């Protein structure tokens, strides 16, 4: 059964002066799918994703959401279409607890105009426990939380506001094995809810186990997209380093990676 992609990016171009940061790149994302976007620093993967999040305006190309062309001229436009970005820094206020972070700038108030702390705590526990049932210390300052718990808060904030498309930037960077496994569980949970995820990374091992498909970029162009189950890590490394599809790579070239 063919489903309409959640997102289609067609022929995206972005220049910065004389540098063609993104050159005629197209890719798509389906509900409940994880697409890893891989490439060296400077490959164009982050710029491409920022054109989807509205942080950067594309020079050419179009973006479709659920098959309909949309105008994304800023982050608010992206959010209105259910697109949220979780940056590597997580953009959390370290001195505040989970509910305060979840509702920062969008606080719930009572009929008397007073902050409704109980309602915000209840809503926070509901959405965080949906992602991570073992997360109990939601009232601790975020600075005291583990990396995996901080990811839970950032993801909970995105899906509470009905994100259907998540862009996750290096989600397991600087996390230990236990924390990385926790983020993997969060991603599985989001997939089960039909949320589509773009995972940006330059670390192949991080995304190989999490992604259904992998799109590799090099020098602003798309090398190609492959099903993760159809390729080896060496073949994807070849795409990243050599800029070639697996069928174009030679055994000699792949041996050079060891």
C-alpha positions in Angstrom: 0.0 0.0 0.0 1.4 3.4 -1.0 1.0 6.1 1.6 1.3 9.8 1.0 4.6 11.0 2.6 4.4 13.2 5.6 7.0 15.3 4.0 8.4 15.7 0.5 11.3 18.1 -0.1 11.7 18.6 -3.9 14.7 20.2 -5.6 15.9 22.2 -2.6 18.6 24.7 -3.3 20.4 27.0 -0.8 23.5 29.2 -1.5 25.6 31.2 0.9 27.5 33.6 -1.4 29.5 31.5 -3.7 28.9 28.3 -1.8 26.1 26.0 -2.9 25.3 24.5 0.5 22.3 22.5 -0.8 22.2 21.7 -4.5 19.0 20.2 -5.9 18.2 17.8 -3.1 15.0 15.8 -2.8 13.9 13.5 0.0 10.8 12.3 1.7 9.6 10.9 5.0 6.6 8.6 5.8 4.5 8.3 9.0 6.2 6.2 11.6 9.5 6.2 9.7 13.0 7.2 10.7 15.2 8.6 8.0 18.9 9.1 8.9 20.5 12.1 7.2 24.2 11.5 7.1 27.3 13.2 5.9 30.5 14.9 7.0 30.4 18.3 8.7 29.7 20.7 5.8 27.9 18.1 3.7 24.7 20.2 3.8 22.6 18.0 5.9 21.9 20.6 8.7 21.2 23.4 6.2 18.7 21.1 4.3 16.9 20.3 7.6 16.9 24.0 8.6 15.0 24.8 5.4 12.4 22.4 6.6 12.3 23.8 10.1 12.1 27.4 8.8 15.4 28.5 10.4 16.8 29.1 6.9 14.9 30.2 3.8 15.5 28.0 0.7 16.4 29.7 -2.6 14.5 27.2 -4.7 12.5 24.0 -4.5 9.3 23.1 -2.8 8.1 21.4 0.4 4.9 19.3 0.6 3.2 18.2 3.8 0.8 15.3 3.4 0.9 15.9 -0.3 0.1 19.6 -0.2 2.6 22.4 -1.0 3.3 24.6 1.9 5.1 27.9 2.5 7.7 27.7 5.3 9.1 31.1 5.8 10.0 30.8 9.5 9.9 28.5 12.5 6.3 29.4 13.3 5.2 28.2 9.8 7.0 24.9 10.4 5.4 24.5 13.8 2.0 25.2 12.4 2.5 22.3 10.0 3.6 20.0 12.9 7.3 20.2 12.4 9.5 20.5 15.5 13.3 20.5 15.9 15.2 19.0 18.8 18.6 20.5 18.6 21.7 18.8 20.1 21.8 21.5 22.8 18.1 20.6 23.6 17.4 24.4 24.2 16.2 23.7 27.8 16.2 26.1 30.7 18.6 24.3 33.1 17.3 26.1 36.2 13.6 25.1 35.6 11.8 21.8 36.1 10.2 19.7 33.4 6.7 21.3 33.5 8.2 24.9 33.4 10.3 23.8 30.3 7.3 22.2 28.7 5.1 25.2 29.0 7.8 27.9 28.7 6.2 30.9 26.9 2.9 28.9 26.7 2.0 28.7 30.4 -1.5 27.4 31.5 -3.2 30.0 33.7 -6.3 29.8 35.9 -9.5 31.8 35.4 -7.9 34.4 37.7 -4.8 34.8 35.5 -2.5 32.9 38.0 -0.1 30.2 36.8 -1.8 26.8 37.1 1.1 24.8 38.4 -0.9 21.7 39.1 -2.4 21.5 35.6 1.1 22.0 34.0 2.6 19.3 36.3 -0.3 16.9 35.5 0.0 17.5 31.7 3.8 17.1 31.9 3.6 13.8 33.7 1.1 12.5 31.3 3.1 13.2 28.1 6.5 12.3 29.7 5.2 9.0 31.1 3.8 8.2 27.7 7.4 8.4 26.4 9.3 7.2 29.5 7.2 5.4 32.2 10.2 5.3 34.6 10.7 9.1 34.6 9.5 10.2 38.0 11.6 13.3 39.0 9.9 15.8 36.7 10.0 18.5 39.4 13.8 18.5 39.6 15.7 21.3 37.8 16.6 20.0 34.3 20.3 20.5 35.2 20.1 17.6 37.6 18.6 15.2 35.1 20.4 12.6 33.0 21.0 13.1 29.3 18.3 10.6 28.5 15.8 12.4 30.8 16.7 15.8 29.2 16.0 14.2 25.8 12.6 13.0 27.2 11.7 16.6 28.3 12.7 18.1 24.9 10.7 15.4 22.9 7.7 15.7 25.3 7.6 19.4 24.7 7.6 18.8 20.9 4.9 16.2 20.8 2.7 18.0 23.4 2.2 20.6 20.8 1.2 18.0 18.2 4.4 17.6 16.3 4.0 15.0 13.6 7.5 15.5 12.1 10.5 15.6 14.3 14.0 16.8 13.2 16.5 15.4 15.8 20.0 16.8 15.6 22.7 14.4 16.9 20.3 13.0 19.5 22.8 10.6 21.0 25.9 12.8 20.9 27.8 12.8 24.2 25.5 10.1 25.7 26.8 6.9 27.3 25.5 3.4 26.2 22.6 3.4 28.7 21.4 6.9 27.8 21.7 6.1 24.1 19.6 3.0 24.6 17.0 5.2 26.4 16.9 7.6 23.4 16.5 4.6 21.1 13.4 3.5 23.1 12.0 7.0 22.9 12.4 6.9 19.1 10.6 3.5 18.9 7.8 4.9 20.9 7.4 7.9 18.6 7.5 5.7 15.6 4.7 3.6 17.1 2.6 6.8 17.3 3.1 7.5 13.6 5.5 10.4 14.1 8.1 10.7 11.3 11.7 11.5 12.3 14.7 12.9 10.5 17.8 12.0 12.4 20.8 14.3 11.5 24.2 12.8 12.3 27.7 12.5 11.1 28.1 9.3 13.3 27.0 6.3 11.2 26.8 3.9 14.2 24.4 6.2 16.0 21.8 6.1 13.3 22.3 2.8 11.6 20.3 0.9 14.3 17.6 3.5 14.5 16.8 4.4 10.9 14.6 2.7 8.4 16.3 4.5 5.5 19.5 6.5 5.2 20.1 9.5 3.0 23.7 10.5 2.5 24.9 14.0 1.5 28.3 15.1 0.3 29.3 18.6 -0.8 25.7 19.9 -0.8 24.4 17.1 -3.0 22.5 13.9 -2.2 24.6 10.8 -2.9 21.5 8.7 -2.5 18.9 7.1 -0.2 19.1 3.4 0.8 17.0 1.0 2.9 19.1 0.4 6.1 18.4 -3.3 5.9 19.9 -3.6 2.4 23.3 -2.1 3.1 26.3 -2.7 5.4 28.0 0.0 7.5 31.0 -0.1 5.2 28.8 0.5 2.1 27.2 3.5 3.8 30.7 4.7 4.9 31.6 4.5 1.2 28.7 6.7 0.4 29.8 9.3 3.0 33.5 9.3 2.1 33.5 8.4 -1.6 30.2 9.9 -2.6 29.3 6.7 -4.4 26.2 4.4 -4.2 27.0 0.9 -2.9 26.7 -0.7 -6.3 29.5 1.7 -7.6 31.9 0.9 -4.7 34.7 -1.6 -5.3 36.0 -4.1 -2.7 39.3 -2.4 -2.8 37.8 0.9 -1.8 35.8 -0.7 1.0 38.9 -2.5 2.3 40.5 0.9 2.7 38.2 1.7 5.6 39.8 -1.0 7.8 
